[in-house]
Amino acid sequence: MPPRIARQAEQGLIDLAFHTLEGAPPGLHGRTLFAERYVLAGRADHSDLQAVPSVERFCQLRHVIVSPDGGGFRGVTDQALAAAGLSRRVALSVPHFLFVIAALISTDLVAMLPCRLVRGNPALRVVEAPVNVPGYQMTMLWHERSHRDPAHRWLREHIVQCVEVRD
């Protein structure tokens, strides 16, 4: 995906892109918007989320994972668990975060999700995860061609202000 972002920016097909800092393509201007962390979420009355589950119970729960490329059943949580010699049960892989919310609300599935995505949602129960999963920094990216454009600068600043208000 990063090479595609760089190519689309170069061709003028996109004006802005939002990507993690770690995976951002080189050669574009960027501004970090926020740091994000992962939390464990499930439906509001999920019996296993009334408190932070043990690592053992966490691994036994049925998880849903987001895989934008489709069909992936491993992610950053699995990498963190593997480092400790553990693994979890991933029962469902979906292509977008919005599908995860729908699955969580209507099933016993749980998911490791960005805190910003789930905070304040009354249909979900959110707890800290019993495993340390590295977060990420969300970055706004743009091409040199629009770097000094006044309208583009205004848009970037407006986005920064909107993100700051929501923190």
Backbone hydrogen bonds, N-H to C=O, Kabsch-Sander energy under -0.5 kcal/mol:
donor,donor_aa,acceptor,acceptor_aa,energy
5,I,1,M,-2.2
6,A,2,P,-2.3
7,R,3,P,-2.3
8,Q,4,R,-2.8
9,A,5,I,-2.4
10,E,6,A,-2.3
11,Q,7,R,-2.1
12,G,9,A,-0.9
13,L,8,Q,-2.5
14,I,8,Q,-1.1
17,A,141,L,-1.9
19,H,139,T,-2.4
21,L,137,Q,-2.9
24,A,20,T,-0.5
24,A,21,L,-1.1
28,L,25,P,-0.7
29,H,142,W,-2.7
31,R,140,M,-2.0
33,L,138,M,-3.5
34,F,138,M,-1.2
36,E,136,Y,-3.4
38,Y,133,V,-0.5
39,V,113,L,-2.6
40,L,127,V,-2.5
41,A,111,A,-2.7
42,G,125,R,-1.8
43,R,104,L,-0.6
44,A,123,A,-2.0
46,H,43,R,-2.1
49,L,46,H,-1.6
50,Q,47,S,-0.7
58,F,54,S,-2.8
59,C,55,V,-2.1
60,Q,56,E,-1.2
61,L,57,R,-1.7
63,H,61,L,-0.6
63,H,89,R,-2.9
64,V,110,V,-2.3
65,I,92,L,-2.5
67,S,65,I,-0.5
67,S,94,V,-3.4
70,G,67,S,-2.4
79,Q,75,G,-1.8
80,A,76,V,-2.1
81,L,77,T,-2.4
82,A,78,D,-2.7
83,A,79,Q,-1.7
84,A,80,A,-0.6
84,A,81,L,-1.2
85,G,82,A,-1.8
86,L,81,L,-2.8
89,R,59,C,-1.0
89,R,61,L,-0.8
90,V,88,R,-0.8
91,A,63,H,-2.6
91,A,89,R,-0.7
92,L,63,H,-1.5
94,V,65,I,-2.7
99,F,96,H,-0.9
100,V,96,H,-1.0
101,I,97,F,-1.6
102,A,98,L,-1.4
103,A,99,F,-2.1
104,L,100,V,-2.8
105,I,101,I,-2.3
106,S,102,A,-1.2
107,T,103,A,-0.6
107,T,104,L,-0.8
110,V,62,R,-2.0
111,A,41,A,-2.2
113,L,39,V,-2.7
113,L,111,A,-0.7
115,C,37,R,-2.6
117,L,114,P,-1.1
118,V,114,P,-0.9
118,V,115,C,-0.8
119,R,115,C,-2.2
121,N,118,V,-1.9
124,L,121,N,-1.8
125,R,42,G,-3.2
127,V,40,L,-2.7
133,V,131,V,-0.8
136,Y,36,E,-1.6
138,M,34,F,-2.5
138,M,136,Y,-0.5
139,T,19,H,-3.2
140,M,31,R,-2.9
141,L,17,A,-3.1
142,W,29,H,-2.0
146,S,143,H,-1.2
147,H,144,E,-1.3
149,D,146,S,-0.7
153,R,149,D,-2.8
154,W,150,P,-2.3
155,L,151,A,-2.2
156,R,152,H,-2.5
157,E,153,R,-2.5
158,H,154,W,-2.5
159,I,155,L,-2.3
160,V,156,R,-2.2
161,Q,157,E,-2.5
162,C,158,H,-2.2
163,V,159,I,-2.3
164,E,160,V,-2.3
165,V,161,Q,-2.0
166,R,162,C,-1.3
167,D,163,V,-0.8
167,D,164,E,-0.6
